Amino acid sequence: MQPHQWDWGINQWVEYLKDKDTPVLPRTRAILAALQAEGEEARERMSALDLVNIVYADPYLALKILRRAEERRSRQLGHDTTTPLAAILQTGYDELQAIVAASPAFDDVLPGCNTCEFRSVLAAAIARAWANCRSDISPDEVSMAALLVEIGELLLWHFAPEMTDKETQVREWNERYWALMQRPSEIEFTFRQLTMALAQAWELPGLIVILIKGTDTPRANIARLAADAAKLITMDLELPAVLSLLQEVHKVVPGATLVELAEPLPLPDEIRAELLKAIESGDSNQGASNA
């Protein structure tokens, strides 16, 4: 990273990042290489859903195949590519292998980058579960958006690691200790604003851009709240914060109970037990007040 880049605004970062070739995760490269080594037999064993599961575990690959599918999609189809399955069907097994093989090697990254990658994958799983609770017409669209919500930060981890490491520490401090002292930020935009700007620069499908934005519709709110939940889980978990978030989700998915909404969250046993007790107590209090 060059010294002058510390002074860049969001438009300069978008111009710099939008054409960068990102790596895929090492485990993705290993899985695809193993399948390639097994030859035709392994290829015949793999279903499209098997390949989709590989994509869901790698936000970089999800972005790559989504962009590739959109580039090659016939405009006569009349609809965008908005799910990993649709993207896989557009690209195919051979091209998926080619995309992964041609991706840059994955350099050593700071721990914060690994955390952000984990958050993205976790957010996708949570979003799919919550969308299913709402009987969403296409939970995979919501899940795809949640998988890509952090892509702006993920790219900065690779191409401006020093700045991103410093900025994430500042923002985490401010989220945890806002009542004590706010630390000044050195960049003028949020990571999610960068994600939105990049999504528009890449001309991703309009529906995916709306869902990544995370407002205006119940589906978009699910994607945003799933990303928030994943971030909360990777920080210092506190019961009031988890309960408050679940109550926000319940407004968007009123047909599900708080217990059902908590189920896809990978909480420690002690936190889950406390959460269920708090939910039960809240339900009892609500019932008493209604009586």
Helices and strands as residue ranges (DSSP letters): G 3-7, H 10-17, H 26-38, H 40-45, H 48-56, H 59-72, G 75-77, H 84-91, H 93-102, H 111-133, H 139-148, H 151-159, H 161-177, H 191-201, H 206-213, H 218-234, H 239-252, H 258-262, H 269-290
